[in-house]
């Protein structure tokens, strides 16, 4: 389980992202300054979720099948592969390693 600060940050970013997405269709145009300052919220939320998933209760990285799956998905994302293909590739790597090594 992640620490309380990490959970507050992730939930806060998720809530802010949801509010901004919901308000988008209602606003005729969003000022450029708001767009520039909030452009990195979605990647920051994704990075926070990945960091929380990869670490144990004491904040140390757990060595399991998630690490190669994240590396594969991140490598594909760096190559500009569509997001859904990155997710599917990461899931397939994790499932394959679990099946190969009989992990739960």
N, CA, C and O of each residue as an XYZ file, in Angstrom:
416
protein
N       0.843     -1.183      0.000
C       0.000      0.000      0.000
C       0.887      1.245      0.000
O       1.873      1.322      0.733
N       0.529      2.184     -0.809
C       1.300      3.420     -0.905
C       1.047      4.306      0.321
O       0.056      4.152      1.035
N       1.966      5.222      0.532
C       1.826      6.134      1.650
C       0.665      7.095      1.446
O       0.184      7.259      0.325
N       0.218      7.723      2.507
C      -0.933      8.628      2.406
C      -0.684      9.823      1.491
O      -1.602     10.271      0.804
N       0.533     10.341      1.470
C       0.825     11.477      0.606
C       0.711     11.090     -0.862
O       0.155     11.839     -1.665
N       1.239      9.920     -1.210
C       1.161      9.452     -2.598
C      -0.289      9.254     -3.022
O      -0.671      9.609     -4.137
N      -1.086      8.690     -2.135
C      -2.493      8.484     -2.473
C      -3.233      9.812     -2.648
O      -4.061      9.953     -3.548
N      -2.936     10.766     -1.799
C      -3.570     12.083     -1.918
C      -3.172     12.733     -3.239
O      -4.013     13.323     -3.919
N      -1.900     12.629     -3.605
C      -1.447     13.224     -4.862
C      -2.098     12.555     -6.068
O      -2.546     13.238     -6.989
N      -2.151     11.235     -6.069
C      -2.760     10.525     -7.192
C      -4.250     10.842     -7.282
O      -4.756     11.125     -8.368
N      -4.946     10.798     -6.174
C      -6.382     11.102     -6.194
C      -6.636     12.560     -6.566
O      -7.598     12.860     -7.273
N      -5.784     13.464     -6.096
C      -5.936     14.873     -6.458
C      -5.733     15.105     -7.944
O      -6.510     15.822     -8.574
N      -4.687     14.498     -8.513
C      -4.456     14.629     -9.957
C      -5.582     13.984    -10.762
O      -5.996     14.514    -11.794
N      -6.070     12.853    -10.293
C      -7.173     12.189    -10.997
C      -8.424     13.063    -10.967
O      -9.108     13.209    -11.980
N      -8.718     13.635     -9.816
C      -9.886     14.510     -9.705
C      -9.761     15.756    -10.566
O     -10.720     16.157    -11.224
N      -8.588     16.367    -10.564
C      -8.368     17.557    -11.383
C      -8.470     17.230    -12.867
O      -9.041     18.000    -13.639
N      -7.913     16.081    -13.267
C      -8.010     15.667    -14.660
C      -9.460     15.435    -15.049
O      -9.880     15.838    -16.134
N     -10.237     14.787    -14.175
C     -11.650     14.538    -14.448
C     -12.426     15.848    -14.591
O     -13.220     16.003    -15.519
N     -12.198     16.780    -13.680
C     -12.901     18.068    -13.733
C     -12.559     18.816    -15.020
O     -13.436     19.399    -15.658
N     -11.285     18.798    -15.395
C     -10.886     19.507    -16.618
C     -11.497     18.859    -17.855
O     -11.945     19.553    -18.768
N     -11.515     17.529    -17.882
C     -12.119     16.839    -19.032
C     -13.621     17.103    -19.095
O     -14.171     17.289    -20.180
N     -14.284     17.122    -17.949
C     -15.726     17.360    -17.918
C     -16.066     18.802    -18.284
O     -17.098     19.055    -18.907
N     -15.214     19.742    -17.906
C     -15.489     21.156    -18.175
C     -15.157     21.546    -19.609
O     -15.636     22.571    -20.094
N     -14.349     20.750    -20.291
C     -13.924     21.087    -21.650
C     -15.048     21.403    -22.613
O     -15.014     22.457    -23.248
N     -16.053     20.532    -22.753
C     -17.131     20.816    -23.697
C     -17.987     22.026    -23.314
O     -18.648     22.613    -24.170
N     -17.976     22.402    -22.028
C     -18.809     23.523    -21.579
C     -18.147     24.879    -21.797
O     -18.820     25.910    -21.796
N     -16.845     24.877    -21.980
C     -16.121     26.129    -22.150
C     -15.921     26.417    -23.638
O     -15.533     25.526    -24.394
N     -16.184     27.661    -24.063
C     -15.972     27.983    -25.474
C     -14.506     27.896    -25.873
O     -14.186     27.376    -26.943
N     -13.627     28.389    -25.042
C     -12.193     28.268    -25.301
C     -11.451     28.376    -23.972
O     -11.785     29.195    -23.115
N     -10.464     27.552    -23.831
C      -9.666     27.560    -22.610
C      -8.468     28.464    -22.853
O      -7.807     28.343    -23.884
N      -8.178     29.366    -21.927
C      -7.026     30.258    -22.111
C      -5.732     29.467    -22.301
O      -5.561     28.397    -21.717
N      -4.845     29.987    -23.102
C      -3.587     29.305    -23.426
C      -2.733     29.085    -22.181
O      -2.014     28.090    -22.094
N      -2.805     30.000    -21.220
C      -1.992     29.839    -20.013
C      -2.449     28.621    -19.203
O      -1.623     27.900    -18.644
N      -3.759     28.396    -19.142
C      -4.280     27.237    -18.421
C      -3.865     25.955    -19.129
O      -3.451     24.992    -18.484
N      -3.974     25.941    -20.436
C      -3.585     24.763    -21.215
C      -2.099     24.467    -21.054
O      -1.712     23.308    -20.906
N      -1.277     25.485    -21.082
C       0.170     25.295    -20.964
C       0.558     24.767    -19.586
O       1.458     23.936    -19.465
N      -0.123     25.252    -18.548
C       0.234     24.842    -17.190
C      -0.284     23.456    -16.827
O       0.267     22.811    -15.934
N      -1.324     22.990    -17.495
C      -1.932     21.715    -17.126
C      -1.683     20.611    -18.149
O      -2.256     19.528    -18.021
N      -0.868     20.845    -19.135
C      -0.633     19.850    -20.185
C       0.035     18.593    -19.646
O      -0.165     17.513    -20.202
N       0.799     18.699    -18.610
C       1.521     17.547    -18.083
C       0.806     16.776    -16.998
O       1.401     15.875    -16.407
N      -0.448     17.090    -16.709
C      -1.139     16.403    -15.626
C      -1.401     14.926    -15.935
O      -1.189     14.079    -15.068
N      -1.849     14.603    -17.125
C      -2.148     13.206    -17.456
C      -0.890     12.337    -17.420
O      -0.928     11.262    -16.822
N       0.224     12.755    -18.034
C       1.436     11.936    -17.901
C       1.924     11.826    -16.458
O       2.448     10.785    -16.062
N       1.760     12.879    -15.676
C       2.177     12.826    -14.272
C       1.316     11.835    -13.496
O       1.828     11.107    -12.646
N       0.034     11.800    -13.775
C      -0.855     10.849    -13.127
C      -0.473      9.421    -13.493
O      -0.421      8.550    -12.624
N      -0.209      9.177    -14.761
C       0.195      7.846    -15.202
C       1.516      7.435    -14.554
O       1.659      6.292    -14.119
N       2.470      8.341    -14.487
C       3.759      8.037    -13.851
C       3.585      7.737    -12.364
O       4.238      6.839    -11.832
N       2.715      8.477    -11.698
C       2.472      8.230    -10.274
C       1.827      6.867    -10.056
O       2.189      6.152     -9.123
N       0.883      6.508    -10.902
C       0.248      5.199    -10.766
C       1.233      4.067    -11.006
O       1.205      3.066    -10.290
N       2.104      4.205    -11.999
C       3.115      3.185    -12.273
C       4.076      3.083    -11.091
O       4.425      1.979    -10.672
N       4.503      4.213    -10.553
C       5.429      4.201     -9.420
C       4.810      3.526     -8.204
O       5.487      2.778     -7.499
N       3.545      3.780     -7.955
C       2.866      3.162     -6.813
C       2.735      1.655     -7.020
O       2.902      0.877     -6.080
N       2.440      1.251     -8.240
C       2.297     -0.179     -8.525
C       3.621     -0.938     -8.422
O       3.629     -2.103     -8.026
N       4.719     -0.309     -8.767
C       6.004     -0.995     -8.780
C       6.694     -1.034     -7.427
O       7.655     -1.784     -7.252
N       6.234     -0.249     -6.470
C       6.891     -0.215     -5.165
C       6.054     -0.945     -4.131
O       4.831     -1.038     -4.233
N       6.756     -1.458     -3.135
C       6.099     -2.157     -2.037
C       5.673     -1.190     -0.955
O       5.738      0.026     -1.135
N       5.239     -1.729      0.168
C       4.750     -0.870      1.258
C       5.821      0.041      1.851
O       5.497      1.097      2.395
N       7.098     -0.352      1.755
C       8.152      0.485      2.321
C       8.829      1.370      1.279
O       9.839      2.006      1.580
N       8.289      1.422      0.052
C       8.820      2.289     -0.985
C       9.938      1.698     -1.809
O      10.503      2.386     -2.660
N      10.273      0.441     -1.581
C      11.339     -0.226     -2.324
C      10.724     -0.919     -3.536
O       9.637     -1.489     -3.445
N      11.421     -0.868     -4.668
C      10.913     -1.499     -5.889
C      10.856     -3.009     -5.694
O      11.830     -3.627     -5.264
N       9.704     -3.595     -6.013
C       9.529     -5.039     -5.935
C       9.941     -5.654     -7.261
O       9.522     -5.194     -8.323
N      10.760     -6.693     -7.198
C      11.205     -7.358     -8.417
C      10.204     -8.469     -8.727
O      10.190     -9.505     -8.063
N       9.375     -8.245     -9.733
C       8.427     -9.245    -10.192
C       8.150     -9.010    -11.670
O       8.905     -8.294    -12.328
N       7.098     -9.590    -12.198
C       6.844     -9.520    -13.642
C       6.386     -8.141    -14.101
O       6.339     -7.881    -15.304
N       6.053     -7.264    -13.182
C       5.597     -5.930    -13.585
C       6.718     -5.107    -14.210
O       6.476     -4.315    -15.121
N       7.933     -5.291    -13.726
C       9.049     -4.472    -14.214
C       9.318     -4.710    -15.697
O       9.391     -3.737    -16.448
N       9.472     -5.973    -16.164
C       9.665     -6.149    -17.610
C       8.458     -5.689    -18.425
O       8.615     -5.194    -19.541
N       7.268     -5.848    -17.878
C       6.069     -5.407    -18.595
C       6.064     -3.889    -18.772
O       5.719     -3.388    -19.842
N       6.442     -3.167    -17.732
C       6.494     -1.702    -17.816
C       7.615     -1.258    -18.754
O       7.459     -0.285    -19.491
N       8.739     -1.967    -18.728
C       9.849     -1.616    -19.621
C       9.441     -1.804    -21.074
O       9.730     -0.951    -21.912
N       8.767     -2.917    -21.383
C       8.308     -3.153    -22.752
C       7.295     -2.090    -23.176
O       7.406     -1.513    -24.258
N       6.307     -1.835    -22.317
C       5.290     -0.830    -22.654
C       5.913      0.553    -22.801
O       5.551      1.300    -23.710
N       6.844      0.902    -21.917
C       7.507      2.202    -22.009
C       8.373      2.326    -23.247
O       8.424      3.387    -23.869
N       9.056      1.244    -23.608
C       9.867      1.260    -24.832
C       9.020      1.447    -26.075
O       9.380      2.198    -26.982
N       7.888      0.756    -26.109
C       6.983      0.926    -27.252
C       6.398      2.334    -27.288
O       6.231      2.914    -28.361
N       6.091      2.877    -26.120
C       5.562      4.249    -26.077
C       6.614      5.243    -26.561
O       6.281      6.226    -27.224
N       7.886      4.990    -26.231
C       8.963      5.867    -26.703
C       9.104      5.809    -28.216
O       9.550      6.769    -28.845
N       8.722      4.677    -28.794
C       8.760      4.527    -30.250
C       7.482      5.035    -30.919
O       7.299      4.870    -32.126
N       6.610      5.647    -30.140
C       5.360      6.243    -30.628
C       4.366      5.198    -31.144
O       3.594      5.469    -32.065
N       4.390      4.011    -30.549
C       3.394      2.989    -30.872
C       2.082      3.426    -30.214
O       2.121      4.024    -29.138
N       0.921      3.149    -30.822
C      -0.354      3.539    -30.200
C      -0.472      3.004    -28.763
O       0.002      1.913    -28.447
N      -1.107      3.792    -27.920
C      -1.179      3.502    -26.488
C      -1.784      2.132    -26.215
O      -1.276      1.395    -25.370
N      -2.861      1.776    -26.915
C      -3.510      0.495    -26.656
C      -2.570     -0.661    -26.970
O      -2.597     -1.679    -26.278
N      -1.741     -0.523    -27.999
C      -0.765     -1.571    -28.325
C       0.295     -1.681    -27.227
O       0.750     -2.783    -26.920
N       0.690     -0.560    -26.635
C       1.652     -0.582    -25.528
C       1.066     -1.329    -24.328
O       1.738     -2.156    -23.711
N      -0.177     -1.031    -24.012
C      -0.843     -1.682    -22.881
C      -0.965     -3.184    -23.127
O      -0.665     -3.988    -22.245
N      -1.403     -3.556    -24.319
C      -1.578     -4.980    -24.638
C      -0.229     -5.705    -24.610
O      -0.133     -6.817    -24.092
N       0.804     -5.081    -25.163
C       2.137     -5.704    -25.157
C       2.641     -5.899    -23.726
O       3.188     -6.952    -23.399
N       2.461     -4.899    -22.884
C       2.870     -5.025    -21.484
C       2.106     -6.131    -20.768
O       2.685     -6.891    -19.992
N       0.804     -6.219    -21.032
C      -0.007     -7.273    -20.415
C       0.421     -8.652    -20.897
O       0.470     -9.602    -20.116
N       0.729     -8.757    -22.181
C       1.176    -10.047    -22.720
C       2.525    -10.466    -22.133
O       2.737    -11.644    -21.846
N       3.428     -9.518    -21.955
C       4.720     -9.833    -21.345
C       4.515    -10.320    -19.908
O       5.104    -11.323    -19.503
N       3.694     -9.622    -19.147
C       3.441    -10.032    -17.763
C       2.782    -11.408    -17.709
O       3.170    -12.256    -16.905
N       1.786    -11.628    -18.565
C       1.105    -12.921    -18.578
C       2.051    -14.034    -19.008
O       2.033    -15.121    -18.431
N       2.878    -13.772    -20.015
C       3.836    -14.773    -20.469
C       4.847    -15.136    -19.397
O       5.158    -16.313    -19.215
N       5.365    -14.143    -18.684
C       6.324    -14.425    -17.612
C       5.677    -15.161    -16.461
O       6.291    -16.044    -15.862
N       4.437    -14.808    -16.145
C       3.726    -15.532    -15.071
C       3.509    -16.986    -15.457
O       3.674    -17.887    -14.634
N       3.136    -17.211    -16.720
C       2.917    -18.583    -17.183
C       4.232    -19.353    -17.241
O       4.271    -20.528    -16.876
N       5.295    -18.718    -17.686
C       6.588    -19.365    -17.818
C       7.186    -19.773    -16.466
O       7.737    -20.863    -16.319
N       7.065    -18.888    -15.501
C       7.658    -19.144    -14.192
C       6.640    -19.588    -13.144
O       6.981    -19.724    -11.969
N       5.398    -19.813    -13.559
C       4.324    -20.278    -12.667
C       4.158    -19.357    -11.464
O       4.092    -19.805    -10.320
N       4.094    -18.068    -11.749
C       3.902    -17.064    -10.689
C       2.423    -16.720    -10.586
O       1.650    -16.935    -11.520
N       2.055    -16.192     -9.452
C       0.645    -15.792     -9.279
C       0.465    -14.331     -9.563
O      -0.649    -13.816     -9.470
